[in-house]
């Protein structure tokens, strides 16, 4: 993993709403609503991020939500890269 890749991951994380986030999934806690990510669990204000499959591209009107969506969208590739890097570094000290 290059420094540029780590910098990009860090940049996305810094721009996203601070964590921790909580997945509220209908498949786990069926409450009759839609699955979402609670960006402010236990907080006074609702801040929920919903994902809807829609083959027609949509543009979000909210730059903060766009940053969160970007962070989540990259997590699928960022996290495996980070895990691989941690394992590589651990192998050097073992």
GULUMBA-292958 format. One record per residue: residue number from 0; x, y, z of N, C-alpha, C, CB in turn. Coordinates in nm, 4 decimals, m for minus. Glycine has a CB too. Layout:
<nodes>
+-----+----------+----------+----------+----------+----------+----------+----------+----------+----------+----------+----------+----------+
: num :      n.u :      n.v :      n.w :     ca.u :     ca.v :     ca.w :      c.u :      c.v :      c.w :     cb.u :     cb.v :     cb.w :
+-----+----------+----------+----------+----------+----------+----------+----------+----------+----------+----------+----------+----------+
: NUM :        X :        Y :        Z :        X :        Y :        Z :        X :        Y :        Z :        X :        Y :        Z :
...
+-----+----------+----------+----------+----------+----------+----------+----------+----------+----------+----------+----------+----------+
</nodes>
This chain:
<nodes>
+-----+----------+----------+----------+----------+----------+----------+----------+----------+----------+----------+----------+----------+
: num :      n.u :      n.v :      n.w :     ca.u :     ca.v :     ca.w :      c.u :      c.v :      c.w :     cb.u :     cb.v :     cb.w :
+-----+----------+----------+----------+----------+----------+----------+----------+----------+----------+----------+----------+----------+
:   0 :   0.0851 :  m0.1168 :   0.0000 :   0.0000 :   0.0000 :   0.0000 :   0.0898 :   0.1231 :   0.0000 :  m0.0969 :  m0.0002 :   0.1222 :
:   1 :   0.0619 :   0.2137 :  m0.0908 :   0.1453 :   0.3331 :  m0.1030 :   0.1004 :   0.4423 :  m0.0059 :   0.1416 :   0.3859 :  m0.2468 :
:   2 :   0.1874 :   0.5399 :   0.0153 :   0.1511 :   0.6546 :   0.0986 :   0.0322 :   0.7296 :   0.0386 :   0.2712 :   0.7496 :   0.1147 :
:   3 :   0.0270 :   0.7389 :  m0.0940 :  m0.0856 :   0.8068 :  m0.1592 :  m0.2179 :   0.7353 :  m0.1301 :  m0.0625 :   0.8146 :  m0.3112 :
:   4 :  m0.2166 :   0.6015 :  m0.1337 :  m0.3386 :   0.5259 :  m0.1033 :  m0.3813 :   0.5483 :   0.0416 :  m0.3171 :   0.3754 :  m0.1297 :
:   5 :  m0.2851 :   0.5441 :   0.1339 :  m0.3172 :   0.5698 :   0.2744 :  m0.3688 :   0.7119 :   0.2940 :  m0.1942 :   0.5462 :   0.3624 :
:   6 :  m0.3095 :   0.8081 :   0.2238 :  m0.3549 :   0.9475 :   0.2326 :  m0.4992 :   0.9614 :   0.1843 :  m0.2627 :   1.0392 :   0.1502 :
:   7 :  m0.5344 :   0.8920 :   0.0749 :  m0.6711 :   0.8981 :   0.0223 :  m0.7704 :   0.8375 :   0.1207 :  m0.6799 :   0.8256 :  m0.1125 :
:   8 :  m0.7349 :   0.7251 :   0.1813 :  m0.8219 :   0.6626 :   0.2813 :  m0.8409 :   0.7569 :   0.3992 :  m0.7631 :   0.5272 :   0.3292 :
:   9 :  m0.7319 :   0.8152 :   0.4452 :  m0.7391 :   0.9080 :   0.5579 :  m0.8245 :   1.0299 :   0.5227 :  m0.5979 :   0.9523 :   0.6000 :
:  10 :  m0.8089 :   1.0829 :   0.4014 :  m0.8863 :   1.1992 :   0.3580 :  m1.0354 :   1.1682 :   0.3589 :  m0.8424 :   1.2439 :   0.2178 :
:  11 :  m1.0732 :   1.0524 :   0.3043 :  m1.2153 :   1.0153 :   0.3025 :  m1.2697 :   1.0009 :   0.4442 :  m1.2358 :   0.8840 :   0.2247 :
:  12 :  m1.1920 :   0.9395 :   0.5308 :  m1.2371 :   0.9208 :   0.6691 :  m1.2517 :   1.0544 :   0.7411 :  m1.1393 :   0.8308 :   0.7454 :
:  13 :  m1.1609 :   1.1470 :   0.7172 :  m1.1666 :   1.2769 :   0.7838 :  m1.2855 :   1.3605 :   0.7357 :  m1.0367 :   1.3533 :   0.7605 :
:  14 :  m1.3264 :   1.3443 :   0.6101 :  m1.4378 :   1.4215 :   0.5554 :  m1.5741 :   1.3652 :   0.5954 :  m1.4275 :   1.4264 :   0.4050 :
:  15 :  m1.5786 :   1.2381 :   0.6284 :  m1.7057 :   1.1745 :   0.6636 :  m1.7489 :   1.2149 :   0.8046 :  m1.6939 :   1.0211 :   0.6532 :
:  16 :  m1.8772 :   1.1992 :   0.8326 :  m1.9303 :   1.2251 :   0.9662 :  m1.8545 :   1.1406 :   1.0673 :  m2.0826 :   1.1951 :   0.9726 :
:  17 :  m1.8122 :   1.2004 :   1.1801 :  m1.7384 :   1.1235 :   1.2802 :  m1.8181 :   1.0025 :   1.3295 :  m1.7020 :   1.2129 :   1.3982 :
:  18 :  m1.7475 :   0.8969 :   1.3650 :  m1.8104 :   0.7757 :   1.4159 :  m1.8222 :   0.7799 :   1.5664 :  m1.7322 :   0.6530 :   1.3734 :
:  19 :  m1.8660 :   0.6726 :   1.6272 :  m1.8985 :   0.5473 :   1.5591 :  m2.0347 :   0.5541 :   1.4906 :  m1.8961 :   0.4313 :   1.6582 :
:  20 :  m2.0487 :   0.4736 :   1.3869 :  m2.1755 :   0.4599 :   1.3176 :  m2.2364 :   0.3265 :   1.3584 :  m2.1575 :   0.4696 :   1.1624 :
:  21 :  m2.3669 :   0.3156 :   1.3450 :  m2.4344 :   0.1912 :   1.3813 :  m2.5244 :   0.1477 :   1.2666 :  m2.5165 :   0.2081 :   1.5121 :
:  22 :  m2.5056 :   0.0246 :   1.2220 :  m2.5919 :  m0.0296 :   1.1170 :  m2.7245 :  m0.0696 :   1.1793 :  m2.5251 :  m0.1512 :   1.0454 :
:  23 :  m2.8318 :  m0.0151 :   1.1273 :  m2.9676 :  m0.0509 :   1.1715 :  m3.0322 :  m0.1249 :   1.0549 :  m3.0532 :   0.0776 :   1.2146 :
:  24 :  m3.0220 :  m0.2562 :   1.0619 :  m3.0602 :  m0.3395 :   0.9488 :  m3.1914 :  m0.4114 :   0.9742 :  m2.9512 :  m0.4403 :   0.9184 :
:  25 :  m3.2817 :  m0.3993 :   0.8799 :  m3.4106 :  m0.4676 :   0.8902 :  m3.3921 :  m0.6185 :   0.8994 :  m3.4991 :  m0.4328 :   0.7703 :
:  26 :  m3.2847 :  m0.6712 :   0.8418 :  m3.2616 :  m0.8150 :   0.8478 :  m3.2258 :  m0.8606 :   0.9888 :  m3.1512 :  m0.8544 :   0.7510 :
:  27 :  m3.1846 :  m0.7677 :   1.0758 :  m3.1519 :  m0.8019 :   1.2148 :  m3.2604 :  m0.7599 :   1.3126 :  m3.0210 :  m0.7375 :   1.2547 :
:  28 :  m3.3129 :  m0.6387 :   1.2946 :  m3.4083 :  m0.5835 :   1.3914 :  m3.5336 :  m0.5350 :   1.3213 :  m3.3448 :  m0.4688 :   1.4709 :
:  29 :  m3.5970 :  m0.6156 :   1.2421 :  m3.7110 :  m0.5736 :   1.1618 :  m3.8080 :  m0.4828 :   1.2357 :  m3.7838 :  m0.6933 :   1.1129 :
:  30 :  m3.8005 :  m0.3544 :   1.2066 :  m3.8875 :  m0.2568 :   1.2730 :  m3.9926 :  m0.2021 :   1.1779 :  m3.8050 :  m0.1419 :   1.3300 :
:  31 :  m3.9985 :  m0.2556 :   1.0577 :  m4.0976 :  m0.2101 :   0.9617 :  m4.0543 :  m0.0889 :   0.8815 :  m4.2238 :  m0.1794 :   1.0320 :
:  32 :  m3.9303 :  m0.0507 :   0.8930 :  m3.8785 :   0.0627 :   0.8162 :  m3.7803 :   0.0147 :   0.7121 :  m3.8117 :   0.1655 :   0.9083 :
:  33 :  m3.6816 :   0.0944 :   0.6854 :  m3.5783 :   0.0591 :   0.5887 :  m3.4439 :   0.0508 :   0.6605 :  m3.5729 :   0.1624 :   0.4724 :
:  34 :  m3.3562 :  m0.0351 :   0.6121 :  m3.2220 :  m0.0437 :   0.6682 :  m3.1495 :   0.0885 :   0.6479 :  m3.1429 :  m0.1596 :   0.6041 :
:  35 :  m3.0651 :   0.1237 :   0.7442 :  m2.9900 :   0.2483 :   0.7327 :  m2.8646 :   0.2397 :   0.8182 :  m3.0767 :   0.3694 :   0.7748 :
:  36 :  m2.7811 :   0.3394 :   0.8068 :  m2.6673 :   0.3567 :   0.8964 :  m2.6991 :   0.4787 :   0.9811 :  m2.5304 :   0.3733 :   0.8175 :
:  37 :  m2.6997 :   0.4596 :   1.1125 :  m2.7229 :   0.5707 :   1.2048 :  m2.5888 :   0.6391 :   1.2271 :  m2.7863 :   0.5217 :   1.3411 :
:  38 :  m2.5781 :   0.7633 :   1.1823 :  m2.4528 :   0.8372 :   1.1931 :  m2.4373 :   0.9058 :   1.3283 :  m2.4438 :   0.9399 :   1.0827 :
:  39 :  m2.5419 :   0.8984 :   1.4116 :  m2.5397 :   0.9645 :   1.5418 :  m2.6123 :   0.8777 :   1.6446 :  m2.6047 :   1.1054 :   1.5333 :
:  40 :  m2.5669 :   0.7510 :   1.6645 :  m2.6387 :   0.6628 :   1.7560 :  m2.6383 :   0.7190 :   1.8982 :  m2.5767 :   0.5227 :   1.7544 :
:  41 :  m2.7567 :   0.7231 :   1.9576 :  m2.7692 :   0.7747 :   2.0931 :  m2.7703 :   0.9260 :   2.1013 :  m2.6587 :   0.7224 :   2.1764 :
:  42 :  m2.7550 :   0.9942 :   1.9885 :  m2.7522 :   1.1403 :   1.9873 :  m2.8915 :   1.2001 :   1.9888 :  m2.6771 :   1.1900 :   1.8663 :
:  43 :  m2.8967 :   1.3302 :   2.0067 :  m3.0244 :   1.4012 :   2.0135 :  m3.0894 :   1.4196 :   1.8768 :  m3.0045 :   1.5358 :   2.0782 :
:  44 :  m3.0104 :   1.4246 :   1.7718 :  m3.0644 :   1.4479 :   1.6382 :  m3.0541 :   1.3214 :   1.5542 :  m2.9907 :   1.5640 :   1.5694 :
:  45 :  m3.1574 :   1.2977 :   1.4729 :  m3.1532 :   1.1852 :   1.3801 :  m3.0561 :   1.2173 :   1.2675 :  m3.2943 :   1.1537 :   1.3238 :
:  46 :  m2.9719 :   1.1235 :   1.2365 :  m2.8813 :   1.1356 :   1.1230 :  m2.8664 :   0.9958 :   1.0655 :  m2.7413 :   1.1977 :   1.1645 :
:  47 :  m2.9541 :   0.9622 :   0.9732 :  m2.9570 :   0.8281 :   0.9181 :  m2.9227 :   0.8312 :   0.7702 :  m3.0938 :   0.7637 :   0.9400 :
:  48 :  m2.8434 :   0.7363 :   0.7296 :  m2.7985 :   0.7255 :   0.5916 :  m2.8646 :   0.6018 :   0.5316 :  m2.6416 :   0.7173 :   0.5823 :
:  49 :  m2.9495 :   0.6226 :   0.4314 :  m3.0233 :   0.5133 :   0.3687 :  m2.9608 :   0.4788 :   0.2343 :  m3.1719 :   0.5505 :   0.3511 :
:  50 :  m2.9685 :   0.3520 :   0.1994 :  m2.9189 :   0.3040 :   0.0712 :  m3.0342 :   0.2397 :  m0.0032 :  m2.8012 :   0.2038 :   0.0895 :
:  51 :  m3.0599 :   0.2875 :  m0.1222 :  m3.1671 :   0.2334 :  m0.2045 :  m3.1070 :   0.1963 :  m0.3390 :  m3.2852 :   0.3356 :  m0.2206 :
:  52 :  m3.1308 :   0.0737 :  m0.3817 :  m3.0815 :   0.0333 :  m0.5125 :  m3.1680 :   0.0983 :  m0.6184 :  m3.0812 :  m0.1213 :  m0.5279 :
:  53 :  m3.1056 :   0.1704 :  m0.7060 :  m3.1770 :   0.2376 :  m0.8135 :  m3.0827 :   0.2424 :  m0.9332 :  m3.2246 :   0.3821 :  m0.7710 :
:  54 :  m3.1187 :   0.1802 :  m1.0432 :  m3.0275 :   0.1800 :  m1.1581 :  m3.0094 :   0.3175 :  m1.2222 :  m3.0775 :   0.0835 :  m1.2617 :
:  55 :  m3.0921 :   0.4144 :  m1.1846 :  m3.0773 :   0.5490 :  m1.2398 :  m2.9889 :   0.6302 :  m1.1456 :  m3.2168 :   0.6182 :  m1.2598 :
:  56 :  m2.8739 :   0.6806 :  m1.1929 :  m2.7862 :   0.7585 :  m1.1049 :  m2.8573 :   0.8818 :  m1.0495 :  m2.6598 :   0.8008 :  m1.1802 :
:  57 :  m2.8380 :   0.9080 :  m0.9233 :  m2.8962 :   1.0241 :  m0.8570 :  m2.7827 :   1.1092 :  m0.8003 :  m2.9959 :   0.9810 :  m0.7443 :
:  58 :  m2.8025 :   1.2380 :  m0.7959 :  m2.7039 :   1.3294 :  m0.7393 :  m2.7562 :   1.3762 :  m0.6047 :  m2.6758 :   1.4506 :  m0.8346 :
:  59 :  m2.6764 :   1.3593 :  m0.5009 :  m2.7171 :   1.4039 :  m0.3684 :  m2.7055 :   1.5553 :  m0.3603 :  m2.6317 :   1.3365 :  m0.2585 :
:  60 :  m2.8050 :   1.6212 :  m0.3003 :  m2.7957 :   1.7663 :  m0.2847 :  m2.7156 :   1.8083 :  m0.1617 :  m2.9339 :   1.8253 :  m0.2769 :
:  61 :  m2.6595 :   1.7124 :  m0.0873 :  m2.5936 :   1.7425 :   0.0386 :  m2.4484 :   1.6953 :   0.0342 :  m2.6684 :   1.6769 :   0.1560 :
:  62 :  m2.3541 :   1.7881 :   0.0363 :  m2.2119 :   1.7531 :   0.0255 :  m2.1655 :   1.6672 :   0.1427 :  m2.1269 :   1.8796 :   0.0176 :
:  63 :  m2.2202 :   1.6912 :   0.2624 :  m2.1809 :   1.6104 :   0.3785 :  m2.2233 :   1.4649 :   0.3602 :  m2.2427 :   1.6677 :   0.5075 :
:  64 :  m2.3456 :   1.4441 :   0.3112 :  m2.3900 :   1.3073 :   0.2851 :  m2.3088 :   1.2446 :   0.1731 :  m2.5388 :   1.3048 :   0.2499 :
:  65 :  m2.2725 :   1.3231 :   0.0741 :  m2.1880 :   1.2703 :  m0.0332 :  m2.0553 :   1.2203 :   0.0232 :  m2.1631 :   1.3781 :  m0.1408 :
:  66 :  m1.9977 :   1.2937 :   0.1183 :  m1.8717 :   1.2501 :   0.1803 :  m1.8917 :   1.1180 :   0.2534 :  m1.8185 :   1.3576 :   0.2780 :
:  67 :  m2.0059 :   1.1039 :   0.3220 :  m2.0344 :   0.9789 :   0.3923 :  m2.0522 :   0.8639 :   0.2939 :  m2.1598 :   0.9937 :   0.4793 :
:  68 :  m2.1269 :   0.8891 :   0.1864 :  m2.1461 :   0.7855 :   0.0853 :  m2.0138 :   0.7455 :   0.0216 :  m2.2435 :   0.8332 :  m0.0222 :
:  69 :  m1.9278 :   0.8427 :  m0.0022 :  m1.7962 :   0.8145 :  m0.0590 :  m1.7154 :   0.7271 :   0.0365 :  m1.7204 :   0.9457 :  m0.0891 :
:  70 :  m1.7197 :   0.7611 :   0.1647 :  m1.6484 :   0.6831 :   0.2654 :  m1.6993 :   0.5393 :   0.2684 :  m1.6632 :   0.7477 :   0.4038 :
:  71 :  m1.8303 :   0.5219 :   0.2740 :  m1.8888 :   0.3880 :   0.2787 :  m1.8576 :   0.3114 :   0.1506 :  m2.0408 :   0.3962 :   0.3001 :
:  72 :  m1.8700 :   0.3784 :   0.0378 :  m1.8458 :   0.3120 :  m0.0899 :  m1.7023 :   0.2617 :  m0.1011 :  m1.8766 :   0.4067 :  m0.2048 :
:  73 :  m1.6077 :   0.3358 :  m0.0460 :  m1.4678 :   0.2944 :  m0.0532 :  m1.4297 :   0.1935 :   0.0543 :  m1.3787 :   0.4146 :  m0.0425 :
:  74 :  m1.5124 :   0.1795 :   0.1570 :  m1.4791 :   0.0892 :   0.2668 :  m1.4586 :  m0.0543 :   0.2187 :  m1.5884 :   0.0929 :   0.3723 :
:  75 :  m1.5354 :  m0.0939 :   0.1191 :  m1.5244 :  m0.2319 :   0.0699 :  m1.3843 :  m0.2623 :   0.0179 :  m1.6270 :  m0.2570 :  m0.0408 :
:  76 :  m1.3159 :  m0.1641 :  m0.0367 :  m1.1791 :  m0.1862 :  m0.0837 :  m1.0750 :  m0.1348 :   0.0150 :  m1.1589 :  m0.1194 :  m0.2182 :
:  77 :  m1.1066 :  m0.0274 :   0.0868 :  m1.0098 :   0.0283 :   0.1819 :  m0.9811 :  m0.0675 :   0.2967 :  m1.0607 :   0.1606 :   0.2371 :
:  78 :  m1.0849 :  m0.1266 :   0.3521 :  m1.0660 :  m0.2130 :   0.4683 :  m0.9783 :  m0.3337 :   0.4344 :  m1.2015 :  m0.2600 :   0.5217 :
:  79 :  m1.0036 :  m0.4047 :   0.3247 :  m0.9127 :  m0.5145 :   0.2920 :  m0.7678 :  m0.4692 :   0.2715 :  m0.9611 :  m0.5847 :   0.1678 :
:  80 :  m0.7492 :  m0.3517 :   0.2105 :  m0.6131 :  m0.2995 :   0.1945 :  m0.5482 :  m0.2748 :   0.3307 :  m0.6147 :  m0.1693 :   0.1119 :
:  81 :  m0.6234 :  m0.2160 :   0.4220 :  m0.5691 :  m0.1881 :   0.5555 :  m0.5371 :  m0.3172 :   0.6305 :  m0.6683 :  m0.1036 :   0.6368 :
:  82 :  m0.6239 :  m0.4155 :   0.6198 :  m0.5989 :  m0.5439 :   0.6852 :  m0.4723 :  m0.6078 :   0.6284 :  m0.7200 :  m0.6388 :   0.6676 :
:  83 :  m0.4582 :  m0.6053 :   0.4973 :  m0.3385 :  m0.6622 :   0.4343 :  m0.2126 :  m0.5894 :   0.4803 :  m0.3500 :  m0.6556 :   0.2811 :
:  84 :  m0.2210 :  m0.4571 :   0.4925 :  m0.1051 :  m0.3795 :   0.5368 :  m0.0694 :  m0.4117 :   0.6814 :  m0.1323 :  m0.2295 :   0.5217 :
:  85 :  m0.1684 :  m0.4249 :   0.7660 :  m0.1433 :  m0.4604 :   0.9063 :  m0.0780 :  m0.5978 :   0.9147 :  m0.2749 :  m0.4585 :   0.9881 :
:  86 :  m0.1309 :  m0.6923 :   0.8370 :  m0.0715 :  m0.8270 :   0.8378 :   0.0722 :  m0.8237 :   0.7874 :  m0.1549 :  m0.9234 :   0.7516 :
:  87 :   0.0980 :  m0.7440 :   0.6848 :   0.2341 :  m0.7332 :   0.6313 :   0.3286 :  m0.6772 :   0.7372 :   0.2363 :  m0.6439 :   0.5052 :
:  88 :   0.2850 :  m0.5727 :   0.8052 :   0.3693 :  m0.5115 :   0.9081 :   0.3905 :  m0.6055 :   1.0265 :   0.3072 :  m0.3805 :   0.9563 :
:  89 :   0.2860 :  m0.6763 :   1.0644 :   0.2999 :  m0.7727 :   1.1743 :   0.3989 :  m0.8827 :   1.1389 :   0.1639 :  m0.8343 :   1.2091 :
:  90 :   0.3980 :  m0.9248 :   1.0139 :   0.4908 :  m1.0310 :   0.9736 :   0.6363 :  m0.9853 :   0.9841 :   0.4606 :  m1.0763 :   0.8303 :
:  91 :   0.6586 :  m0.8548 :   0.9764 :   0.7943 :  m0.8022 :   0.9880 :   0.8462 :  m0.8049 :   1.1315 :   0.7992 :  m0.6608 :   0.9351 :
:  92 :   0.7557 :  m0.7994 :   1.2283 :   0.7989 :  m0.7962 :   1.3683 :   0.7913 :  m0.9327 :   1.4360 :   0.7149 :  m0.6973 :   1.4454 :
:  93 :   0.7361 :  m1.0310 :   1.3673 :   0.7261 :  m1.1655 :   1.4264 :   0.8525 :  m1.2444 :   1.4053 :   0.6083 :  m1.2416 :   1.3678 :
+-----+----------+----------+----------+----------+----------+----------+----------+----------+----------+----------+----------+----------+
</nodes>
